[in-house]
Amino acid sequence: MTMLREAKVAMTPGAPFGPGGEEHVRLCFCSSESTINEAFDRLDVLWSRKYVEGRLVP
């Protein structure tokens, strides 16, 4: 829910899409290229704040 709340990007768990999807997420790309690029920019900002040197920062 953090991605949705803070980055305004929705993701779904990968597990319902078959074996091997348990540790993955699914994204829908049914939008314009500029909107998709904005979403990845927001995720980059979120992850840059949440992770430092590969570790989650509370």
N, CA, C and O atoms as CSV, one atom per row, in Angstrom:
chain,resi,resn,atom,element,x,y,z
A,1,MET,N,N,0.817,-1.206,0.000
A,1,MET,CA,C,0.000,0.000,0.000
A,1,MET,C,C,0.854,1.260,0.000
A,1,MET,O,O,0.369,2.334,-0.359
A,2,THR,N,N,2.122,1.145,0.398
A,2,THR,CA,C,2.989,2.319,0.423
A,2,THR,C,C,3.135,2.908,-0.973
A,2,THR,O,O,3.095,4.128,-1.134
A,3,MET,N,N,3.304,2.058,-1.987
A,3,MET,CA,C,3.456,2.566,-3.346
A,3,MET,C,C,2.223,3.333,-3.788
A,3,MET,O,O,2.330,4.382,-4.423
A,4,LEU,N,N,1.059,2.810,-3.453
A,4,LEU,CA,C,-0.180,3.475,-3.833
A,4,LEU,C,C,-0.348,4.783,-3.069
A,4,LEU,O,O,-0.659,5.818,-3.660
A,5,ARG,N,N,-0.141,4.734,-1.748
A,5,ARG,CA,C,-0.322,5.925,-0.909
A,5,ARG,C,C,0.693,7.014,-1.225
A,5,ARG,O,O,0.321,8.173,-1.405
A,6,GLU,N,N,1.962,6.655,-1.294
A,6,GLU,CA,C,3.003,7.673,-1.401
A,6,GLU,C,C,3.407,8.006,-2.841
A,6,GLU,O,O,3.681,9.167,-3.145
A,7,ALA,N,N,3.448,7.020,-3.720
A,7,ALA,CA,C,3.879,7.280,-5.098
A,7,ALA,C,C,2.692,7.365,-6.059
A,7,ALA,O,O,2.848,7.754,-7.216
A,8,LYS,N,N,1.501,6.996,-5.566
A,8,LYS,CA,C,0.292,6.991,-6.404
A,8,LYS,C,C,0.430,6.034,-7.589
A,8,LYS,O,O,-0.015,6.323,-8.699
A,9,VAL,N,N,1.069,4.872,-7.317
A,9,VAL,CA,C,1.247,3.840,-8.337
A,9,VAL,C,C,0.691,2.534,-7.771
A,9,VAL,O,O,1.096,2.097,-6.694
A,10,ALA,N,N,-0.235,1.914,-8.497
A,10,ALA,CA,C,-0.842,0.662,-8.042
A,10,ALA,C,C,-0.076,-0.525,-8.602
A,10,ALA,O,O,0.356,-0.524,-9.754
A,11,MET,N,N,0.083,-1.537,-7.759
A,11,MET,CA,C,0.714,-2.793,-8.154
A,11,MET,C,C,-0.123,-3.919,-7.596
A,11,MET,O,O,-0.787,-3.753,-6.573
A,12,THR,N,N,-0.098,-5.071,-8.259
A,12,THR,CA,C,-0.789,-6.246,-7.745
A,12,THR,C,C,0.236,-7.346,-7.499
A,12,THR,O,O,1.266,-7.390,-8.171
A,13,PRO,N,N,-0.031,-8.229,-6.552
A,13,PRO,CA,C,0.883,-9.338,-6.301
A,13,PRO,C,C,0.997,-10.224,-7.542
A,13,PRO,O,O,0.032,-10.384,-8.289
A,14,GLY,N,N,2.161,-10.788,-7.751
A,14,GLY,CA,C,2.379,-11.645,-8.913
A,14,GLY,C,C,1.885,-13.068,-8.733
A,14,GLY,O,O,1.662,-13.764,-9.724
A,15,ALA,N,N,1.706,-13.523,-7.495
A,15,ALA,CA,C,1.335,-14.913,-7.221
A,15,ALA,C,C,0.076,-15.381,-7.966
A,15,ALA,O,O,0.068,-16.509,-8.460
A,16,PRO,N,N,-0.987,-14.571,-8.069
A,16,PRO,CA,C,-2.182,-15.043,-8.775
A,16,PRO,C,C,-1.954,-15.299,-10.274
A,16,PRO,O,O,-2.808,-15.885,-10.940
A,17,PHE,N,N,-0.821,-14.867,-10.795
A,17,PHE,CA,C,-0.551,-15.025,-12.223
A,17,PHE,C,C,0.259,-16.274,-12.523
A,17,PHE,O,O,0.687,-16.478,-13.659
A,18,GLY,N,N,0.473,-17.112,-11.517
A,18,GLY,CA,C,1.116,-18.388,-11.764
A,18,GLY,C,C,2.303,-18.653,-10.869
A,18,GLY,O,O,2.746,-17.785,-10.116
A,19,PRO,N,N,2.819,-19.886,-10.966
A,19,PRO,CA,C,3.963,-20.277,-10.143
A,19,PRO,C,C,5.166,-19.383,-10.438
A,19,PRO,O,O,5.385,-18.958,-11.573
A,20,GLY,N,N,5.915,-19.121,-9.418
A,20,GLY,CA,C,7.096,-18.275,-9.591
A,20,GLY,C,C,6.801,-16.799,-9.451
A,20,GLY,O,O,7.729,-15.990,-9.450
A,21,GLY,N,N,5.545,-16.421,-9.332
A,21,GLY,CA,C,5.204,-15.013,-9.219
A,21,GLY,C,C,5.112,-14.516,-7.795
A,21,GLY,O,O,4.799,-13.349,-7.556
A,22,GLU,N,N,5.388,-15.407,-6.836
A,22,GLU,CA,C,5.203,-15.069,-5.422
A,22,GLU,C,C,6.001,-13.855,-4.967
A,22,GLU,O,O,5.526,-13.081,-4.135
A,23,GLU,N,N,7.179,-13.681,-5.488
A,23,GLU,CA,C,8.028,-12.571,-5.038
A,23,GLU,C,C,8.092,-11.444,-6.068
A,23,GLU,O,O,9.066,-10.694,-6.122
A,24,HIS,N,N,7.063,-11.338,-6.867
A,24,HIS,CA,C,7.020,-10.330,-7.926
A,24,HIS,C,C,5.736,-9.521,-7.832
A,24,HIS,O,O,4.791,-9.918,-7.151
A,25,VAL,N,N,5.708,-8.402,-8.511
A,25,VAL,CA,C,4.491,-7.597,-8.621
A,25,VAL,C,C,4.160,-7.417,-10.094
A,25,VAL,O,O,5.011,-7.595,-10.965
A,26,ARG,N,N,2.915,-7.064,-10.352
A,26,ARG,CA,C,2.466,-6.809,-11.716
A,26,ARG,C,C,2.057,-5.354,-11.832
A,26,ARG,O,O,1.457,-4.782,-10.923
A,27,LEU,N,N,2.393,-4.773,-12.963
A,27,LEU,CA,C,2.009,-3.405,-13.280
A,27,LEU,C,C,1.206,-3.429,-14.571
A,27,LEU,O,O,1.445,-4.272,-15.434
A,28,CYS,N,N,0.271,-2.525,-14.707
A,28,CYS,CA,C,-0.500,-2.380,-15.937
A,28,CYS,C,C,0.038,-1.177,-16.700
A,28,CYS,O,O,0.191,-0.090,-16.143
A,29,PHE,N,N,0.317,-1.381,-17.960
A,29,PHE,CA,C,0.871,-0.308,-18.772
A,29,PHE,C,C,-0.151,0.217,-19.779
A,29,PHE,O,O,0.211,0.598,-20.892
A,30,CYS,N,N,-1.418,0.236,-19.392
A,30,CYS,CA,C,-2.498,0.720,-20.263
A,30,CYS,C,C,-2.650,2.226,-20.084
A,30,CYS,O,O,-3.695,2.714,-19.653
A,31,SER,N,N,-1.605,2.940,-20.417
A,31,SER,CA,C,-1.609,4.388,-20.263
A,31,SER,C,C,-0.605,4.974,-21.247
A,31,SER,O,O,0.101,4.241,-21.939
A,32,SER,N,N,-0.550,6.276,-21.301
A,32,SER,CA,C,0.386,6.917,-22.222
A,32,SER,C,C,1.816,6.746,-21.721
A,32,SER,O,O,2.046,6.527,-20.532
A,33,GLU,N,N,2.759,6.847,-22.628
A,33,GLU,CA,C,4.162,6.708,-22.267
A,33,GLU,C,C,4.579,7.760,-21.244
A,33,GLU,O,O,5.362,7.463,-20.341
A,34,SER,N,N,4.073,8.974,-21.369
A,34,SER,CA,C,4.441,10.026,-20.415
A,34,SER,C,C,3.906,9.720,-19.019
A,34,SER,O,O,4.585,9.990,-18.028
A,35,THR,N,N,2.700,9.161,-18.925
A,35,THR,CA,C,2.141,8.793,-17.627
A,35,THR,C,C,2.938,7.657,-16.996
A,35,THR,O,O,3.193,7.672,-15.792
A,36,ILE,N,N,3.329,6.683,-17.795
A,36,ILE,CA,C,4.148,5.570,-17.304
A,36,ILE,C,C,5.496,6.085,-16.816
A,36,ILE,O,O,5.972,5.667,-15.760
A,37,ASN,N,N,6.111,6.981,-17.568
A,37,ASN,CA,C,7.396,7.557,-17.149
A,37,ASN,C,C,7.256,8.327,-15.843
A,37,ASN,O,O,8.136,8.249,-14.985
A,38,GLU,N,N,6.167,9.067,-15.682
A,38,GLU,CA,C,5.909,9.780,-14.423
A,38,GLU,C,C,5.792,8.805,-13.259
A,38,GLU,O,O,6.318,9.060,-12.176
A,39,ALA,N,N,5.103,7.688,-13.481
A,39,ALA,CA,C,4.931,6.687,-12.431
A,39,ALA,C,C,6.287,6.125,-12.003
A,39,ALA,O,O,6.552,5.984,-10.809
A,40,PHE,N,N,7.137,5.806,-12.963
A,40,PHE,CA,C,8.466,5.290,-12.616
A,40,PHE,C,C,9.315,6.354,-11.928
A,40,PHE,O,O,10.116,6.033,-11.051
A,41,ASP,N,N,9.152,7.599,-12.312
A,41,ASP,CA,C,9.874,8.676,-11.618
A,41,ASP,C,C,9.431,8.763,-10.158
A,41,ASP,O,O,10.261,8.923,-9.263
A,42,ARG,N,N,8.111,8.656,-9.915
A,42,ARG,CA,C,7.605,8.701,-8.541
A,42,ARG,C,C,8.085,7.508,-7.725
A,42,ARG,O,O,8.426,7.653,-6.551
A,43,LEU,N,N,8.114,6.323,-8.345
A,43,LEU,CA,C,8.635,5.143,-7.652
A,43,LEU,C,C,10.115,5.309,-7.327
A,43,LEU,O,O,10.563,4.920,-6.249
A,44,ASP,N,N,10.867,5.880,-8.250
A,44,ASP,CA,C,12.299,6.106,-8.019
A,44,ASP,C,C,12.513,7.020,-6.811
A,44,ASP,O,O,13.378,6.762,-5.975
A,45,VAL,N,N,11.722,8.084,-6.727
A,45,VAL,CA,C,11.829,9.002,-5.590
A,45,VAL,C,C,11.472,8.274,-4.303
A,45,VAL,O,O,12.183,8.399,-3.306
A,46,LEU,N,N,10.383,7.518,-4.311
A,46,LEU,CA,C,9.956,6.775,-3.128
A,46,LEU,C,C,11.037,5.801,-2.687
A,46,LEU,O,O,11.414,5.786,-1.515
A,47,TRP,N,N,11.541,4.990,-3.605
A,47,TRP,CA,C,12.542,3.984,-3.251
A,47,TRP,C,C,13.854,4.628,-2.830
A,47,TRP,O,O,14.566,4.071,-1.994
A,48,SER,N,N,14.187,5.777,-3.383
A,48,SER,CA,C,15.412,6.480,-2.976
A,48,SER,C,C,15.314,6.934,-1.527
A,48,SER,O,O,16.313,6.956,-0.810
A,49,ARG,N,N,14.107,7.297,-1.098
A,49,ARG,CA,C,13.900,7.720,0.296
A,49,ARG,C,C,13.833,6.517,1.240
A,49,ARG,O,O,14.259,6.610,2.390
A,50,LYS,N,N,13.304,5.398,0.764
A,50,LYS,CA,C,13.063,4.239,1.621
A,50,LYS,C,C,14.286,3.334,1.773
A,50,LYS,O,O,14.412,2.631,2.776
A,51,TYR,N,N,15.179,3.345,0.797
A,51,TYR,CA,C,16.315,2.432,0.822
A,51,TYR,C,C,17.623,3.201,0.742
A,51,TYR,O,O,17.783,4.075,-0.110
A,52,VAL,N,N,18.549,2.880,1.619
A,52,VAL,CA,C,19.879,3.469,1.596
A,52,VAL,C,C,20.857,2.294,1.593
A,52,VAL,O,O,20.841,1.459,2.497
A,53,GLU,N,N,21.689,2.239,0.588
A,53,GLU,CA,C,22.655,1.156,0.455
A,53,GLU,C,C,21.977,-0.210,0.552
A,53,GLU,O,O,22.486,-1.118,1.209
A,54,GLY,N,N,20.841,-0.347,-0.097
A,54,GLY,CA,C,20.133,-1.611,-0.133
A,54,GLY,C,C,19.381,-1.991,1.119
A,54,GLY,O,O,18.851,-3.099,1.206
A,55,ARG,N,N,19.320,-1.092,2.098
A,55,ARG,CA,C,18.618,-1.384,3.347
A,55,ARG,C,C,17.407,-0.480,3.508
A,55,ARG,O,O,17.461,0.713,3.207
A,56,LEU,N,N,16.335,-1.053,3.978
A,56,LEU,CA,C,15.101,-0.301,4.213
A,56,LEU,C,C,15.318,0.666,5.379
A,56,LEU,O,O,15.798,0.288,6.448
A,57,VAL,N,N,14.950,1.923,5.136
A,57,VAL,CA,C,15.061,2.947,6.175
A,57,VAL,C,C,13.663,3.187,6.738
A,57,VAL,O,O,12.744,3.510,5.985
A,58,PRO,N,N,13.489,3.034,8.051
A,58,PRO,CA,C,12.148,3.222,8.635
A,58,PRO,C,C,11.671,4.658,8.540
A,58,PRO,O,O,10.567,4.973,8.985
